[in-house]
Amino acid sequence: MIDLRSDTVTKPTPAMLDAMAHAEVGDDVLGDDPTINALQERCAAMFCKQAACFVPSGTMANLLAIRAQTEPGDEIICHPESHIYHYETGGFAAIAGCSIRFAQGERGIFDADTMASLVRWDDDHCPRTRLVSMENTHNRGRGSVWPITTLHDVCERAASLGLKRHLDGARIWNASIASGESLCDIAQHVDTVSACFSKGLGAPVGSIVAGDTKTIARIRHLRKMLGGAMRQSGILAAAAMYALDHHVDRLADDHANARHFADGINAIEGLTVDLRAVETNLVYFDVESHLGSAEELVQCFNDVGVKTLDEGPHTLRAVMHLHITRTIVDEAVVRIARRLTSLRDHGAGQ
Ligand SMILES: Cc1ncc(COP(=O)(O)O)c(C=O)c1O
């Protein structure tokens, strides 16, 4: 089975498991886990922030950053396709008590003027605009990378308007590798940045939130409240450390494989990829409607051992990751092409 549903499907490699097995651990709730402490210090330095806090998931990282920097009744500005809005179970509303206002823009990216036009005026009737949240790379934006100047412009304008800035950097290493910008430059003007070890980096569990000392102390407190404080979690931090040492540079291979896969898919009759949109490891492709719905096609490809995700009536997603080599990419394209040939020969639904 070739699993292209997400970069979250990876399993720890033997070397990563070995690092986990030999991790020095302690009780992190008491601040005693040396591997967690080392990871947090490393990440704070990596993003040029004062402090960082390890958390179980990207969802919790974003929620804690939002909750720590807002009050119930506040409003957040983000893109309508953002992960915090679509896929985090409405935690911004349920737990942080915030509302959302949408900043429109191509492929998950908006500009400073759009953002500024959405800030509420100071009035007893209005919610208080408090936080701008951005996502880099942008998942539903098809893995798009924010141009650094646009990101900085939005952040600087938001700061001048008294707003906090959060960056959902679940795939920030992909953004950095694709753009050549350093993590510090990408995160320079945000108050908090979250990042996931369990996506392209291939660790089984774990995310980080970085920011100033005071905000991270608040995040640590809120993490305990939500049940996200863990004990001997150095085992997980060891996987993250291993991933930082060995799995960052190779993201360039995922990006090259994504382009190669996209070219292969685009050459198949009935499938189309917007090749300009393939910037990182995510590939979205459209299926001509006479071939069936995305849901049906996902099932067809699954039947020949290629797992993809249904992303809309006629759109599928395939993601390159640690377990996908160039040979596997070629094999996936061949299987998809053959399946579609047999569909055309025998009719949809075969
Ligand atoms: C952009 C983005 N942010 C946050 C998350 C949430 O991460 P997790 O699944 O670890 O909660 C994801 C997960 O895919 C994501 O793509």
The ligand as a Tripos MOL2 file, in Angstrom:
@<TRIPOS>MOLECULE
LIG
   16    16     1     0     0
SMALL
NO_CHARGES

@<TRIPOS>ATOM
      1 C1         -1.4970   23.5090    9.1440 C.3       1 LIG1
      2 C2         -1.8200   22.5800   10.2810 C.ar      1 LIG1
      3 N1         -1.9290   23.0680   11.5240 N.ar      1 LIG1
      4 C3         -2.2080   22.2860   12.5750 C.ar      1 LIG1
      5 C4         -2.3840   20.9390   12.4200 C.ar      1 LIG1
      6 C5         -2.7820   20.1050   13.6150 C.3       1 LIG1
      7 O1         -1.8400   19.1730   13.9830 O.3       1 LIG1
      8 P1         -2.2830   17.8790   14.8300 P.3       1 LIG1
      9 O2         -2.8710   16.9380   13.8580 O.co2     1 LIG1
     10 O3         -0.9770   17.4210   15.4140 O.co2     1 LIG1
     11 O4         -3.2250   18.3110   15.8720 O.co2     1 LIG1
     12 C6         -2.2740   20.3690   11.1400 C.ar      1 LIG1
     13 C7         -2.4840   18.9250   10.9300 C.2       1 LIG1
     14 O5         -2.4610   18.4000    9.8340 O.2       1 LIG1
     15 C8         -1.9910   21.2120   10.0410 C.ar      1 LIG1
     16 O6         -1.9090   20.7490    8.7810 O.3       1 LIG1
@<TRIPOS>BOND
     1     1     2 1
     2     2     3 ar
     3     2    15 ar
     4     3     4 ar
     5     4     5 ar
     6     5     6 1
     7     5    12 ar
     8     6     7 1
     9     7     8 1
    10     8     9 2
    11     8    10 1
    12     8    11 1
    13    12    13 1
    14    12    15 ar
    15    13    14 2
    16    15    16 1
@<TRIPOS>SUBSTRUCTURE
     1 LIG1         1 GROUP 0 **** ****
